[in-house]
Amino acid sequence: MSALSQNDGGAAAMKRSSALPFTAGSYAGLLMKAAALAVFAFLLIGPLLNLALWSVAERWYAPYKLPVTYGLRYWEIVFRPTGDAMTSLATSVLIAMLVVVVALAVSIPAGYALARLKLPLRAAIMILFLLPQAFPSVTIYINVARIFYSINLAGTIAGVVLVHAAHALVYSVWITTAAFAAVDRDLELAARSIGASAQRTFWTITLPLAAPGIMASAIFVFLESLDEFTGTFFVGAPQVTTLPLLLYSASMGGNYQIASITALILLVPSIAFMLTIERFLKADVMAKVGR
């Protein structure tokens, strides 16, 4: 009986110790996780808060840690119909839409061919589209600008669109290829077996099923063009002024309020489109990239 009572007492003690919610080790782990989360939140949200403060700061100077005077005067300046911001935003959106058209005109046939046809040197062709990322962009754009000056494309929207499209094809071709590769071939074979031509099968089966990936590719291209600065600066400035160029000019001129508002404007479509991309790019599509 005494042995049984000792065993029961030990089991009860172990049960009580296991019922304790936290130990010293678990407290230390929680503190480390909380500290890491706080650092991550500061690095992520801190710059955004700084932009938000500058966007409503009418007077802010040392030694004050926060703005001395708050107001929306600079927002009114940015959105003024006669201001440069809205014109630059319209130019940026126009260029981005044209870049999407050019990139998809190349990437849809290229992506289908790379995903469906047995092309020789397929891997080399895929790597070829990565070359714009393999070299320093400043060096490339300086030489592109020199060539464009000689053929009267410098300082034009067409020249900026071509530069943006060459850079955006890296994303466009690879994602579009993955989208076509993710389409089940059996569905295409079933359509062909009941008399559909190759062209009809493409338009009614392959393209609609690959459309989510193609849409994600278009969004990537749009965002890449909307935020592109270096190529626009070397090829388009000063005749073509986009929103990133306006942000740069405002920052260099010490007008941090205009620069912050411009950065926040650029941030809105980026967040909205990235949330949209999350719906379109599924794991099975991304698994086909490079295959």
C-alpha positions in Angstrom: 0.0 0.0 0.0 2.8 2.4 0.9 4.5 1.7 -2.5 1.2 2.3 -4.3 0.6 5.6 -2.4 4.2 6.7 -3.2 3.6 5.9 -6.9 0.3 7.8 -6.8 1.9 10.8 -5.1 4.7 10.9 -7.7 2.2 10.7 -10.6 0.2 13.5 -9.1 3.3 15.6 -8.7 4.3 15.0 -12.3 0.8 15.9 -13.4 0.9 19.1 -11.4 4.3 20.1 -12.8 3.1 19.4 -16.4 0.1 21.5 -15.7 2.2 24.6 -15.1 1.6 26.9 -18.0 5.2 28.2 -18.4 8.7 27.4 -17.3 11.8 29.6 -17.1 12.9 28.4 -20.5 9.5 29.0 -22.1 9.4 32.6 -20.7 12.9 33.2 -22.2 11.8 31.9 -25.5 8.7 34.1 -25.5 10.7 37.1 -24.6 13.2 36.4 -27.5 10.3 35.9 -30.0 8.6 39.1 -28.7 11.9 41.1 -29.1 12.5 39.7 -32.6 8.9 40.6 -33.6 9.4 44.1 -32.1 12.6 44.6 -34.1 10.9 43.4 -37.3 7.9 45.6 -36.8 10.2 48.6 -36.1 12.2 48.0 -39.3 9.0 47.5 -41.3 6.7 50.1 -39.9 9.3 52.6 -38.7 10.1 54.0 -42.2 6.4 54.1 -43.1 5.6 56.1 -39.9 8.4 58.5 -40.7 6.9 59.0 -44.2 3.5 59.6 -42.7 4.9 62.1 -40.2 6.7 64.0 -42.9 3.6 64.1 -45.1 1.7 66.1 -42.5 4.6 68.1 -41.1 4.5 71.7 -42.1 7.4 72.7 -39.8 9.9 70.2 -38.4 13.4 71.1 -37.4 16.1 70.3 -34.9 16.1 69.7 -32.0 12.5 68.7 -32.0 11.8 64.9 -32.3 8.4 65.4 -33.7 6.9 68.0 -36.1 6.4 71.4 -34.7 3.3 72.2 -36.9 1.0 69.7 -38.5 -1.2 70.2 -41.6 -2.3 69.1 -45.0 -0.8 72.0 -47.0 1.6 69.9 -48.9 -1.1 67.3 -49.7 -3.0 70.2 -51.3 0.2 71.2 -53.3 0.7 67.6 -54.5 -2.9 67.1 -55.6 -3.3 70.6 -57.1 -4.4 70.3 -60.7 -1.6 72.7 -61.8 1.1 70.7 -59.9 3.6 68.3 -61.3 2.7 65.3 -59.1 -0.5 64.4 -60.9 1.0 64.9 -64.3 4.0 62.7 -63.3 1.6 60.1 -61.9 -0.4 60.0 -65.2 2.9 59.6 -67.1 4.0 56.8 -64.9 0.7 55.0 -65.3 0.7 55.5 -69.0 4.2 54.1 -69.4 3.4 51.2 -67.1 0.4 50.2 -69.1 2.3 50.4 -72.4 5.1 48.3 -70.9 2.5 45.7 -69.8 1.2 45.5 -73.4 4.7 45.2 -74.9 5.8 42.6 -72.3 2.8 40.4 -72.7 3.0 40.6 -76.5 6.4 39.0 -76.2 6.0 36.8 -73.1 2.7 35.0 -74.1 4.0 33.4 -77.3 7.4 33.0 -75.8 6.0 31.4 -72.6 3.8 29.1 -74.6 6.7 28.0 -76.8 9.0 27.5 -73.9 6.4 25.5 -71.9 4.8 23.4 -74.6 7.3 23.0 -77.5 10.5 21.0 -77.5 12.8 23.8 -78.3 16.5 23.3 -78.7 18.6 25.2 -76.1 15.5 25.9 -74.0 17.5 26.4 -70.8 19.8 28.8 -72.6 16.8 30.8 -73.9 15.4 31.0 -70.3 18.8 32.2 -69.0 19.0 34.8 -71.8 16.0 36.6 -70.4 17.9 36.9 -67.1 20.8 38.7 -68.6 19.5 42.2 -67.9 19.7 41.3 -64.2 23.3 39.9 -64.5 25.1 43.2 -65.0 25.1 46.6 -63.2 22.0 48.5 -64.3 23.8 51.9 -64.4 26.3 50.6 -66.9 23.6 49.1 -69.1 21.4 52.2 -69.0 24.3 54.6 -69.8 25.1 52.6 -73.0 21.4 52.3 -73.9 21.0 56.1 -73.5 24.0 56.7 -75.8 22.4 54.4 -78.4 18.9 56.0 -78.0 20.4 59.5 -78.4 21.8 58.4 -81.8 18.4 57.2 -83.0 16.3 60.0 -81.4 14.6 57.8 -78.8 16.1 59.5 -75.8 13.8 61.8 -74.0 10.7 60.0 -75.4 8.0 57.9 -73.9 8.7 55.2 -76.5 12.3 55.0 -75.4 11.4 54.7 -71.7 8.8 52.0 -72.5 11.4 50.0 -74.4 13.9 50.2 -71.5 11.3 49.2 -68.9 10.0 46.4 -71.1 13.5 44.9 -71.5 13.9 44.9 -67.8 10.4 43.5 -67.1 10.7 40.6 -69.5 12.7 38.8 -66.8 9.5 38.5 -64.7 7.1 38.3 -67.5 8.6 35.4 -69.5 9.4 33.3 -66.5 6.1 33.6 -64.8 4.1 33.2 -68.1 6.2 30.1 -68.9 5.3 28.7 -65.5 1.6 29.5 -66.0 1.5 27.6 -69.3 3.5 24.7 -67.9 1.0 24.3 -65.1 -1.9 23.7 -67.5 -2.9 20.0 -67.6 -2.0 18.6 -71.1 -4.8 16.1 -70.8 -7.3 18.8 -71.1 -5.7 20.0 -74.4 -5.6 16.4 -75.7 -9.3 16.0 -74.8 -10.2 19.1 -76.8 -8.1 17.9 -79.8 -9.7 14.5 -79.6 -13.2 15.9 -80.1 -12.2 17.9 -83.2 -10.9 21.2 -81.8 -8.0 22.7 -83.8 -4.8 23.7 -82.2 -5.7 27.3 -82.4 -9.1 26.8 -80.9 -7.7 24.6 -78.1 -5.2 27.4 -77.2 -7.9 30.2 -77.1 -10.6 28.1 -75.3 -8.6 25.8 -73.0 -4.9 26.7 -72.6 -5.1 30.5 -72.4 -8.0 30.7 -70.0 -6.4 28.2 -67.6 -3.1 30.1 -67.8 -4.8 33.5 -67.4 -4.3 33.8 -63.6 -0.5 33.4 -64.0 -0.5 35.8 -66.9 -2.4 38.3 -64.9 0.1 38.0 -62.1 2.9 38.5 -64.6 1.2 41.7 -65.9 0.9 43.0 -62.4 4.5 42.4 -61.7 5.5 44.2 -64.9 3.2 47.1 -64.0 4.7 47.5 -60.6 8.2 47.2 -61.9 7.6 49.9 -64.4 5.8 52.1 -62.0 8.7 52.1 -59.6 11.6 52.1 -62.1 13.9 55.0 -61.6 17.4 54.3 -63.1 16.3 53.6 -66.7 13.9 56.5 -66.7 16.5 58.8 -65.4 19.1 58.0 -68.0 16.8 57.6 -71.0 13.8 59.8 -70.3 14.9 62.8 -68.2 14.3 65.6 -68.3 11.7 65.4 -71.0 9.9 62.5 -69.4 9.1 62.9 -65.7 7.6 60.0 -63.8 6.6 59.9 -60.2 9.9 58.2 -59.0 11.9 61.0 -60.8 9.7 63.6 -59.0 10.4 61.9 -55.7 14.1 62.0 -56.4 14.0 65.7 -57.3 12.0 66.6 -54.2 14.4 64.6 -52.0 17.5 66.2 -53.5 15.9 69.6 -53.1 15.2 69.1 -49.4 11.4 69.1 -49.9 10.9 66.0 -47.7 7.1 66.6 -47.4 6.6 66.3 -51.2 9.0 63.4 -51.4 7.1 61.5 -48.5 3.7 62.1 -50.1 5.0 60.9 -53.4 6.4 57.8 -51.8 3.1 57.0 -50.1 1.3 57.4 -53.4 3.6 54.9 -55.0 3.1 52.6 -52.1 -0.7 52.3 -52.5 -0.7 50.4 -55.9 2.2 48.3 -54.8 0.4 47.0 -51.7 -2.9 46.6 -53.6 -1.4 44.7 -56.5 0.7 42.5 -54.3 -2.4 41.3 -52.4 -4.0 40.6 -55.8 -0.9 38.6 -56.9 -1.2 36.4 -53.9 -4.6 35.2 -55.2 -3.3 34.5 -58.7 0.1 32.9 -58.1 -0.5 29.4 -56.6 2.1 27.0 -55.4 1.5 24.6 -58.4 2.3 27.5 -60.8 5.4 28.7 -59.0 6.7 25.1 -58.9 6.8 25.1 -62.7 9.2 28.1 -62.8 12.4 27.1 -64.7 11.2 23.6 -65.5 
